[in-house]
Amino acid sequence: AFTIFYYAVIYTMWLKRFTPQNIVIGGAAGAFPPVIGWAAATGSLGIEPLVLFAIIFLWTPPHFWALALFKSGDYARAGVPMMPNVRGNASTQRQILAYAVILAITGTLPWMIGFAGPAYGAVSGLLGLEFVRRAWKVWRMDASDKAMTPAKGLFAFSILYLFILFATLLVEAMALRLIAGA
């Protein structure tokens, strides 16, 4: 209930139109579901759901700021102070790259802390490198690039990144349980 209230009232009705950091602040609401699900399923709160929270939280800014780069006119008309409209494209591009690097490292934490196995470790490492490579292309994107192809590419890849990352975590956990039970 708190997550819904936070997103619908605090974020959407107030903060979204108040600060260019709206995506960072709103990202917390989107990152709470693994914590809630973990607590509901186990009755406890450990490091594992907090790492999953961190992955989603750190994924949110580069995902939405890549979108905001090529949809900045729409956000401006709607009165939403997205990073490109307030701080400019160059600042947004730098922040996308910074978040991508931190996300790539954080994405490997489930493997590093023993919460996931080697398949996840390999997949998360490769996905993280690709995320950073694409963010690097966004950072290097020329201001005259009206098509914003690197930003569109990062936005599309970011969706796949999160899906593949969590699907790998799930499939590997299920496979390891089957092997252990055999």
Backbone as a chain_set.jsonl record, in Angstrom:
{"seq": "AFTIFYYAVIYTMWLKRFTPQNIVIGGAAGAFPPVIGWAAATGSLGIEPLVLFAIIFLWTPPHFWALALFKSGDYARAGVPMMPNVRGNASTQRQILAYAVILAITGTLPWMIGFAGPAYGAVSGLLGLEFVRRAWKVWRMDASDKAMTPAKGLFAFSILYLFILFATLLVEAMALRLIAGA", "coords": {"N": [[0.826, -1.193, 0.0], [1.966, 1.225, 0.771], [3.842, 1.627, -1.271], [2.205, 2.05, -3.508], [0.857, 4.385, -2.67], [3.083, 6.095, -2.382], [4.018, 6.197, -5.066], [1.721, 7.067, -6.532], [0.827, 9.414, -5.21], [2.945, 10.943, -3.797], [5.083, 10.829, -5.686], [3.911, 11.001, -8.428], [1.925, 13.071, -8.279], [3.251, 15.158, -7.065], [6.274, 15.269, -6.872], [7.1, 14.567, -9.487], [6.675, 16.707, -11.223], [8.201, 18.601, -10.08], [10.991, 18.38, -9.812], [14.018, 17.745, -11.689], [15.182, 15.425, -10.924], [13.227, 13.602, -10.702], [12.943, 11.033, -11.796], [14.863, 9.53, -10.466], [13.945, 9.689, -7.826], [11.348, 8.635, -8.152], [12.099, 6.142, -8.97], [12.533, 4.612, -6.722], [9.998, 3.761, -5.883], [9.351, 2.017, -7.959], [11.244, 0.101, -7.522], [10.679, -1.201, -5.177], [8.997, -3.617, -5.272], [10.509, -6.224, -5.341], [11.493, -6.293, -2.722], [9.184, -6.219, -1.175], [7.921, -8.573, -2.101], [9.824, -10.495, -1.323], [9.802, -10.203, 1.471], [7.154, -10.929, 1.968], [7.158, -13.595, 1.099], [9.154, -14.848, 2.625], [9.057, -13.858, 5.184], [11.03, -12.357, 6.228], [13.796, -10.01, 5.962], [16.506, -9.726, 4.017], [19.854, -9.311, 2.674], [19.592, -9.974, 0.005], [17.011, -9.141, -1.243], [17.444, -6.418, -1.058], [19.604, -5.987, -2.726], [18.402, -6.63, -5.164], [16.526, -4.565, -5.215], [18.332, -2.42, -5.446], [19.409, -2.891, -7.999], [17.171, -2.465, -9.721], [16.558, 0.153, -8.984], [18.901, 1.553, -9.757], [18.856, 1.034, -12.469], [16.697, 2.464, -13.415], [17.14, 5.42, -13.85], [19.057, 5.613, -16.184], [17.521, 4.254, -18.07], [15.046, 5.742, -18.31], [16.059, 8.327, -18.783], [17.366, 7.988, -21.212], [15.14, 7.608, -22.846], [13.982, 10.121, -22.409], [15.791, 11.779, -23.702], [15.21, 11.512, -26.45], [12.562, 12.146, -26.461], [12.193, 14.632, -25.431], [10.815, 16.96, -26.177], [8.115, 16.227, -25.916], [7.959, 15.8, -23.139], [8.545, 18.399, -22.264], [6.349, 19.844, -23.28], [4.383, 18.692, -21.717], [5.023, 19.667, -19.291], [6.77, 18.387, -17.571], [9.664, 18.258, -15.773], [12.123, 16.946, -17.084], [15.458, 15.595, -17.098], [17.001, 16.224, -19.57], [15.668, 18.551, -20.45], [16.016, 20.359, -18.409], [18.69, 20.302, -17.411], [20.106, 19.912, -19.702], [21.257, 18.13, -22.665], [23.951, 17.187, -22.647], [24.679, 16.979, -19.919], [22.786, 15.099, -19.121], [23.564, 12.92, -20.683], [26.092, 12.353, -19.571], [25.313, 11.6, -16.983], [23.775, 9.352, -17.546], [25.779, 7.583, -18.418], [27.332, 7.38, -16.059], [25.482, 6.214, -14.233], [25.08, 3.823, -15.63], [27.556, 2.502, -15.429], [27.725, 2.076, -12.654], [25.427, 0.518, -12.351], [26.128, -1.745, -13.894], [28.107, -2.927, -12.325], [26.683, -3.337, -9.917], [24.734, -5.053, -10.87], [26.023, -7.49, -10.953], [26.19, -8.259, -8.343], [24.323, -10.185, -7.117], [25.479, -12.635, -7.883], [28.076, -12.297, -6.846], [27.63, -12.262, -4.073], [26.774, -14.784, -3.617], [24.136, -15.367, -4.026], [23.251, -16.01, -6.49], [24.122, -18.201, -9.207], [26.87, -19.359, -11.359], [25.974, -19.089, -14.047], [24.25, -16.895, -13.964], [26.156, -15.019, -13.111], [27.867, -14.867, -15.368], [26.057, -14.034, -17.39], [25.065, -11.629, -16.281], [27.414, -10.143, -16.176], [28.103, -9.914, -18.93], [25.789, -8.624, -19.916], [25.946, -6.261, -18.432], [28.329, -5.132, -19.42], [27.531, -4.653, -22.058], [25.472, -2.833, -21.6], [26.931, -0.667, -20.571], [28.554, -0.163, -22.798], [26.642, 0.721, -24.655], [25.679, 2.945, -23.266], [27.982, 4.459, -23.279], [28.083, 5.076, -25.987], [25.857, 6.741, -26.092], [26.786, 8.804, -24.462], [28.84, 9.753, -26.081], [27.391, 10.667, -28.189], [26.701, 12.892, -30.743], [25.673, 16.293, -30.615], [24.366, 17.133, -32.863], [23.031, 14.949, -33.78], [20.053, 14.323, -34.595], [18.358, 12.17, -34.828], [18.934, 10.637, -32.67], [19.873, 8.023, -32.344], [21.686, 6.36, -30.739], [20.588, 6.808, -28.145], [17.994, 5.817, -28.435], [18.644, 3.176, -28.962], [19.869, 2.408, -26.525], [17.693, 2.737, -24.78], [15.877, 0.751, -25.752], [17.483, -1.552, -25.392], [17.793, -1.477, -22.627], [15.385, -2.369, -21.616], [15.379, -5.048, -22.398], [17.672, -5.798, -20.989], [16.942, -5.723, -18.208], [14.868, -7.612, -18.191], [16.16, -9.989, -19.149], [18.165, -10.261, -17.218], [16.735, -10.71, -14.766], [15.215, -12.919, -15.551], [17.222, -14.799, -15.997], [18.208, -15.072, -13.4], [15.975, -16.264, -12.18], [15.524, -18.634, -13.766], [17.972, -19.974, -13.461], [17.971, -20.399, -10.675], [15.757, -22.097, -10.433], [16.659, -24.279, -11.969], [18.916, -25.079, -10.492], [17.653, -25.901, -8.161], [16.189, -28.085, -9.121], [18.273, -29.775, -9.887], [19.502, -30.197, -7.41], [17.486, -31.565, -6.133], [17.407, -33.918, -7.492]], "CA": [[0.0, 0.0, 0.0], [2.84, 2.394, 0.816], [4.436, 1.815, -2.593], [1.173, 2.655, -4.359], [0.694, 5.764, -2.197], [4.309, 6.822, -2.724], [4.069, 6.432, -6.507], [0.559, 7.818, -7.02], [0.664, 10.727, -4.584], [4.199, 11.672, -3.575], [5.844, 10.96, -6.922], [3.165, 11.463, -9.599], [1.199, 14.327, -8.094], [4.062, 16.237, -6.524], [7.687, 15.329, -7.242], [7.323, 14.393, -10.916], [6.686, 18.012, -11.879], [8.927, 19.524, -9.214], [12.449, 18.256, -9.878], [14.539, 16.892, -12.76], [15.577, 14.152, -10.314], [11.981, 12.856, -10.517], [13.142, 9.63, -12.153], [15.626, 8.904, -9.38], [13.037, 9.583, -6.682], [10.296, 7.69, -8.525], [12.68, 4.816, -9.124], [12.39, 3.863, -5.468], [8.689, 3.097, -5.896], [9.433, 0.908, -8.892], [12.215, -0.889, -7.054], [10.199, -1.858, -3.953], [8.362, -4.936, -5.376], [11.27, -7.39, -4.868], [11.598, -6.242, -1.259], [7.859, -6.605, -0.668], [7.729, -9.993, -2.408], [10.732, -11.282, -0.482], [9.289, -10.161, 2.845], [5.914, -11.709, 2.014], [7.446, -15.015, 0.895], [10.059, -15.421, 3.629], [8.822, -13.296, 6.51], [12.258, -11.7, 6.683], [14.409, -9.083, 5.02], [17.952, -9.932, 3.983], [20.609, -8.529, 1.7], [19.183, -10.343, -1.348], [16.026, -8.227, -1.838], [18.011, -5.069, -1.133], [20.411, -5.965, -3.949], [17.45, -6.554, -6.28], [16.047, -3.182, -5.167], [19.393, -1.55, -5.97], [19.505, -3.088, -9.451], [16.06, -1.762, -10.375], [16.711, 1.578, -8.694], [19.984, 2.094, -10.588], [18.455, 0.856, -13.864], [15.648, 3.421, -13.772], [17.572, 6.673, -14.484], [19.515, 5.552, -17.573], [16.405, 3.81, -18.912], [14.121, 6.843, -18.6], [16.75, 9.481, -19.361], [17.565, 7.69, -22.634], [13.845, 7.943, -23.449], [13.784, 11.571, -22.321], [16.631, 12.448, -24.697], [14.551, 11.6, -27.758], [11.174, 12.584, -26.275], [12.257, 15.818, -24.569], [9.749, 17.885, -26.562], [6.865, 15.76, -25.304], [8.034, 16.086, -21.705], [8.479, 19.857, -22.088], [4.947, 20.249, -23.493], [3.587, 18.194, -20.589], [5.449, 20.354, -18.074], [7.526, 17.482, -16.707], [11.058, 18.715, -15.854], [13.075, 15.85, -17.259], [16.857, 16.014, -17.083], [17.474, 16.933, -20.765], [15.033, 19.861, -20.568], [16.438, 21.234, -17.319], [20.148, 20.343, -17.303], [20.692, 19.792, -21.036], [21.588, 16.785, -23.127], [25.304, 16.767, -22.254], [24.621, 16.552, -18.518], [22.001, 13.86, -19.1], [24.398, 11.869, -21.261], [27.108, 12.002, -18.559], [24.666, 10.88, -15.879], [23.419, 8.026, -18.062], [26.991, 6.757, -18.388], [27.693, 7.127, -14.657], [24.551, 5.22, -13.694], [25.298, 2.552, -16.323], [28.741, 1.859, -14.845], [27.351, 1.608, -11.309], [24.467, -0.569, -12.56], [26.836, -2.939, -14.374], [28.759, -3.532, -11.154], [25.624, -3.781, -9.003], [24.055, -6.187, -11.495], [26.742, -8.738, -10.674], [26.188, -8.539, -6.896], [23.712, -11.459, -6.714], [26.479, -13.688, -8.058], [29.208, -12.065, -5.939], [27.28, -12.572, -2.683], [26.354, -16.173, -3.538], [22.686, -15.461, -4.191], [23.051, -16.558, -7.826], [25.21, -19.062, -9.634], [27.784, -18.919, -12.412], [25.264, -18.664, -15.264], [23.855, -15.503, -13.719], [27.37, -14.209, -13.086], [28.312, -14.638, -16.744], [25.051, -13.241, -18.107], [25.027, -10.268, -15.74], [28.637, -9.468, -16.609], [27.979, -9.573, -20.352], [24.749, -7.601, -20.053], [26.466, -5.016, -17.878], [29.28, -4.57, -20.385], [26.766, -4.127, -23.198], [24.768, -1.633, -21.132], [27.933, 0.403, -20.505], [28.941, 0.152, -24.179], [25.575, 1.534, -25.243], [25.673, 4.234, -22.556], [29.15, 5.176, -23.801], [27.668, 5.623, -27.285], [24.974, 7.877, -25.792], [27.652, 9.875, -23.963], [29.594, 10.267, -27.223], [26.438, 11.075, -29.219], [26.871, 14.276, -31.159], [24.49, 17.14, -30.433], [23.677, 17.282, -34.147], [22.329, 13.7, -34.085], [18.63, 14.54, -34.304], [17.69, 10.866, -34.748], [19.239, 10.113, -31.334], [19.933, 6.57, -32.489], [22.247, 5.688, -29.555], [19.646, 6.887, -27.019], [16.917, 4.859, -28.726], [19.21, 1.84, -28.796], [20.026, 2.137, -25.094], [16.358, 2.577, -24.201], [15.365, -0.576, -26.116], [18.304, -2.569, -24.743], [17.591, -1.458, -21.175], [14.22, -3.219, -21.33], [15.882, -6.423, -22.496], [18.635, -5.998, -19.907], [16.284, -6.061, -16.949], [14.142, -8.865, -18.388], [17.101, -11.113, -19.229], [18.846, -10.375, -15.93], [15.867, -11.353, -13.781], [14.852, -14.246, -16.062], [18.374, -15.669, -15.736], [18.207, -15.333, -11.958], [14.882, -17.196, -11.913], [15.743, -19.921, -14.428], [19.105, -20.645, -12.823], [17.543, -20.855, -9.345], [14.89, -23.266, -10.636], [17.502, -25.38, -12.444], [19.733, -25.551, -9.371], [16.762, -26.641, -7.248], [15.9, -29.376, -9.752], [19.492, -30.589, -9.803], [19.689, -30.56, -5.998], [16.444, -32.515, -5.762], [17.544, -35.155, -8.273]], "C": [[0.873, 1.261, 0.0], [3.447, 2.68, -0.555], [3.451, 2.486, -3.534], [0.961, 4.109, -3.965], [1.894, 6.616, -2.603], [4.323, 7.182, -4.208], [2.943, 7.353, -6.964], [0.479, 9.231, -6.465], [1.991, 11.484, -4.518], [4.942, 11.892, -4.893], [5.024, 11.616, -8.032], [2.546, 12.835, -9.405], [2.092, 15.473, -7.628], [5.462, 16.278, -7.128], [7.947, 15.258, -8.743], [7.445, 15.73, -11.638], [7.497, 19.052, -11.11], [10.436, 19.52, -9.442], [12.889, 17.405, -11.068], [15.088, 15.558, -12.234], [14.357, 13.255, -10.081], [12.144, 11.367, -10.812], [13.893, 8.889, -11.049], [14.708, 8.67, -8.184], [11.934, 8.562, -6.961], [10.811, 6.275, -8.68], [12.574, 3.971, -7.874], [11.064, 3.113, -5.436], [8.712, 1.882, -6.817], [10.35, -0.207, -8.433], [11.758, -1.645, -5.805], [9.615, -3.26, -4.142], [9.218, -6.136, -4.981], [11.397, -7.448, -3.349], [10.286, -6.717, -0.641], [7.619, -8.093, -0.891], [8.581, -10.89, -1.54], [10.203, -11.353, 0.948], [8.019, -10.998, 2.975], [6.192, -13.206, 1.924], [8.259, -15.63, 2.025], [9.785, -14.954, 5.052], [10.042, -12.6, 7.076], [12.753, -10.732, 5.612], [15.916, -9.26, 5.101], [18.608, -9.038, 2.956], [20.102, -8.778, 0.276], [18.135, -9.396, -1.938], [16.539, -6.796, -1.94], [18.906, -4.92, -2.361], [19.497, -5.876, -5.166], [16.834, -5.159, -6.369], [17.073, -2.26, -5.82], [19.53, -1.68, -7.481], [18.407, -2.311, -10.166], [16.19, -0.259, -10.181], [17.768, 2.218, -9.596], [19.697, 1.97, -12.083], [17.522, 1.974, -14.319], [16.167, 4.708, -14.417], [18.107, 6.522, -15.911], [18.42, 5.104, -18.539], [15.521, 4.997, -19.304], [14.812, 8.074, -19.166], [17.101, 9.236, -20.821], [16.283, 8.012, -23.397], [13.651, 9.451, -23.493], [14.641, 12.325, -23.33], [15.909, 12.578, -26.036], [13.068, 11.948, -27.666], [11.109, 13.865, -25.45], [11.173, 16.834, -24.907], [8.418, 17.51, -25.94], [6.844, 16.064, -23.808], [7.921, 17.583, -21.434], [7.041, 20.348, -22.248], [4.049, 19.817, -22.337], [3.967, 18.87, -19.274], [6.181, 19.474, -17.085], [9.01, 17.832, -16.855], [12.062, 17.561, -15.931], [14.487, 16.407, -17.418], [17.304, 16.733, -18.364], [16.905, 18.352, -20.887], [15.564, 20.853, -19.539], [17.961, 21.395, -17.288], [20.861, 20.257, -18.658], [21.081, 18.365, -21.371], [22.949, 16.309, -22.633], [25.333, 16.271, -20.811], [23.877, 15.227, -18.393], [22.839, 12.696, -19.61], [25.486, 11.418, -20.284], [26.483, 11.18, -17.435], [24.224, 9.483, -16.304], [24.633, 7.104, -17.985], [27.39, 6.417, -16.951], [26.782, 6.069, -14.041], [24.772, 3.854, -14.337], [26.486, 1.798, -15.734], [28.404, 1.29, -13.466], [26.374, 0.438, -11.408], [25.172, -1.851, -12.989], [27.518, -3.671, -13.222], [27.709, -4.115, -10.21], [24.894, -4.998, -9.553], [24.736, -7.516, -11.248], [26.695, -9.133, -9.194], [25.47, -9.835, -6.514], [24.673, -12.641, -6.853], [27.613, -13.529, -7.044], [28.888, -12.42, -4.49], [26.761, -14.003, -2.524], [24.861, -16.389, -3.642], [22.333, -16.069, -5.545], [24.29, -17.353, -8.212], [26.024, -18.51, -10.79], [27.094, -18.48, -13.706], [24.822, -17.212, -15.121], [25.076, -14.592, -13.732], [27.849, -13.865, -14.485], [27.341, -13.732, -17.497], [25.035, -11.806, -17.597], [26.27, -9.481, -16.141], [28.562, -9.022, -18.056], [26.933, -8.488, -20.583], [25.237, -6.248, -19.546], [27.449, -4.34, -18.814], [28.556, -3.964, -21.581], [26.008, -2.865, -22.812], [25.741, -0.448, -21.108], [28.376, 0.802, -21.913], [27.904, 1.055, -24.843], [25.483, 2.904, -24.57], [26.849, 5.093, -23.012], [28.799, 5.824, -25.146], [26.725, 6.812, -27.099], [25.82, 9.059, -25.329], [28.41, 10.541, -25.109], [28.685, 10.795, -28.342], [26.577, 12.568, -29.5], [25.561, 15.041, -31.005], [23.707, 17.305, -31.727], [22.905, 16.025, -34.552], [20.862, 13.827, -33.682], [17.862, 13.224, -34.194], [17.88, 10.23, -33.377], [19.284, 8.586, -31.316], [20.565, 5.876, -31.283], [21.296, 5.708, -28.351], [18.497, 5.904, -27.218], [17.406, 3.429, -28.54], [19.387, 1.462, -27.337], [18.668, 1.912, -24.439], [15.812, 1.176, -24.489], [16.156, -1.677, -25.41], [18.045, -2.629, -23.243], [16.396, -2.316, -20.763], [14.645, -4.683, -21.365], [16.832, -6.748, -21.35], [17.936, -6.476, -18.638], [15.54, -7.392, -17.054], [15.096, -10.062, -18.362], [17.801, -11.337, -17.891], [17.988, -11.138, -14.916], [15.407, -12.732, -14.242], [15.984, -15.235, -15.809], [18.442, -16.04, -14.259], [17.164, -16.396, -11.614], [15.159, -18.584, -12.492], [16.895, -20.679, -13.775], [18.72, -21.178, -11.441], [16.665, -22.098, -9.461], [15.71, -24.482, -11.069], [18.346, -25.951, -11.309], [18.892, -26.322, -8.359], [16.43, -28.018, -7.812], [17.099, -30.318, -9.645], [19.712, -31.072, -8.369], [18.678, -31.607, -5.555], [16.575, -33.848, -6.462], [18.472, -36.148, -7.629]], "O": [[0.564, 2.239, -0.68], [3.557, 3.838, -0.958], [3.822, 3.394, -4.278], [0.891, 4.979, -4.834], [1.733, 7.727, -3.108], [4.603, 8.324, -4.572], [3.183, 8.311, -7.7], [0.099, 10.154, -7.185], [2.133, 12.548, -5.122], [5.38, 13.005, -5.184], [5.4, 12.678, -8.528], [2.639, 13.681, -10.294], [1.728, 16.639, -7.78], [5.799, 17.232, -7.829], [8.923, 15.835, -9.223], [8.239, 15.862, -12.569], [7.483, 20.236, -11.447], [11.088, 20.552, -9.282], [12.207, 16.443, -11.42], [15.417, 14.668, -13.018], [14.441, 12.266, -9.352], [11.539, 10.533, -10.138], [13.576, 7.739, -10.743], [14.697, 7.585, -7.602], [11.624, 7.726, -6.112], [10.055, 5.314, -8.539], [12.531, 2.744, -7.955], [11.012, 1.959, -5.011], [8.153, 0.837, -6.485], [10.243, -1.338, -8.907], [12.389, -2.628, -5.416], [9.731, -4.061, -3.215], [8.69, -7.03, -4.319], [11.406, -8.53, -2.762], [10.281, -7.514, 0.297], [7.17, -8.797, 0.014], [8.118, -11.93, -1.072], [10.161, -12.423, 1.555], [7.829, -11.694, 3.973], [5.536, -14.001, 2.597], [8.079, -16.804, 2.351], [10.229, -15.581, 6.014], [10.089, -12.287, 8.266], [12.202, -10.651, 4.514], [16.529, -8.977, 6.131], [17.985, -8.115, 2.432], [20.177, -7.886, -0.569], [18.342, -8.886, -3.039], [16.112, -6.044, -2.817], [18.959, -3.85, -2.966], [19.783, -5.128, -6.101], [16.641, -4.63, -7.464], [16.723, -1.419, -6.648], [19.744, -0.683, -8.171], [18.684, -1.577, -11.114], [15.958, 0.514, -11.111], [17.55, 3.302, -10.136], [20.246, 2.731, -12.879], [17.556, 2.382, -15.48], [15.66, 5.071, -15.479], [17.649, 7.248, -16.793], [18.396, 5.528, -19.694], [15.278, 5.23, -20.488], [14.211, 8.8, -19.957], [17.134, 10.185, -21.605], [16.329, 8.617, -24.468], [13.205, 9.994, -24.503], [14.255, 13.407, -23.773], [15.98, 13.622, -26.684], [12.391, 12.036, -28.69], [10.083, 14.154, -24.835], [10.662, 17.506, -24.011], [7.674, 18.38, -25.487], [5.836, 16.529, -23.276], [7.269, 17.99, -20.472], [6.566, 21.164, -21.457], [3.073, 20.494, -22.015], [3.304, 18.667, -18.257], [6.215, 19.773, -15.891], [9.559, 17.716, -17.951], [12.754, 17.253, -14.96], [14.673, 17.554, -17.824], [17.943, 17.78, -18.258], [17.589, 19.253, -21.375], [15.559, 22.06, -19.781], [18.46, 22.512, -17.152], [22.065, 20.499, -18.751], [21.215, 17.511, -20.495], [23.091, 15.151, -22.24], [25.95, 15.246, -20.52], [24.292, 14.342, -17.645], [22.821, 11.611, -19.03], [25.768, 10.224, -20.183], [27.056, 10.185, -16.991], [24.291, 8.54, -15.516], [24.519, 5.965, -17.532], [27.749, 5.274, -16.666], [27.26, 5.134, -13.398], [24.662, 2.832, -13.661], [26.422, 0.581, -15.56], [28.759, 0.153, -13.154], [26.473, -0.523, -10.645], [24.845, -2.93, -12.496], [27.5, -4.9, -13.164], [27.836, -5.254, -9.759], [24.481, -5.875, -8.794], [24.094, -8.563, -11.325], [27.119, -10.232, -8.837], [25.969, -10.545, -5.641], [24.668, -13.545, -6.019], [28.061, -14.511, -6.452], [29.778, -12.837, -3.749], [26.353, -14.398, -1.431], [24.373, -17.486, -3.372], [21.23, -16.586, -5.723], [25.36, -17.196, -7.624], [25.889, -17.343, -11.157], [27.589, -17.585, -14.39], [24.994, -16.404, -16.033], [25.03, -13.505, -14.307], [28.197, -12.718, -14.766], [27.753, -12.779, -18.158], [24.995, -10.866, -18.391], [26.186, -8.283, -16.416], [28.913, -7.887, -18.381], [27.157, -7.549, -21.347], [24.971, -5.215, -20.16], [27.414, -3.122, -18.986], [28.922, -2.89, -22.06], [25.91, -1.931, -23.608], [25.407, 0.642, -21.571], [28.553, 1.989, -22.188], [28.25, 2.03, -25.51], [25.235, 3.908, -25.236], [26.726, 6.313, -23.119], [29.167, 6.969, -25.41], [26.785, 7.779, -27.859], [25.594, 10.19, -25.758], [28.599, 11.757, -25.105], [29.18, 11.318, -29.34], [26.569, 13.389, -28.583], [24.48, 14.5, -31.236], [22.509, 17.586, -31.693], [22.2, 16.035, -35.56], [20.482, 13.478, -32.564], [16.823, 13.169, -33.535], [17.086, 9.384, -32.964], [18.793, 7.947, -30.386], [20.02, 4.87, -30.829], [21.211, 4.723, -27.617], [18.077, 5.237, -26.273], [16.682, 2.575, -28.028], [19.093, 0.333, -26.946], [18.512, 0.996, -23.632], [15.341, 0.493, -23.58], [15.571, -2.627, -24.89], [18.073, -3.707, -22.65], [16.397, -2.917, -19.689], [14.309, -5.459, -20.47], [16.797, -7.851, -20.804], [18.297, -7.506, -18.067], [15.573, -8.202, -16.128], [14.864, -11.031, -17.638], [18.006, -12.479, -17.48], [18.453, -12.089, -14.288], [15.227, -13.626, -13.416], [15.734, -16.384, -15.445], [18.704, -17.192, -13.913], [17.441, -17.318, -10.847], [15.041, -19.589, -11.79], [16.803, -21.887, -13.56], [19.103, -22.291, -11.08], [16.809, -23.041, -8.683], [15.479, -25.59, -10.586], [18.475, -27.169, -11.181], [19.367, -27.29, -7.766], [16.392, -29.003, -7.074], [16.95, -31.503, -9.351], [20.069, -32.23, -8.149], [18.977, -32.441, -4.701], [15.923, -34.816, -6.071], [18.686, -37.233, -8.17]]}, "num_chains": 1, "name": "protein.A"}
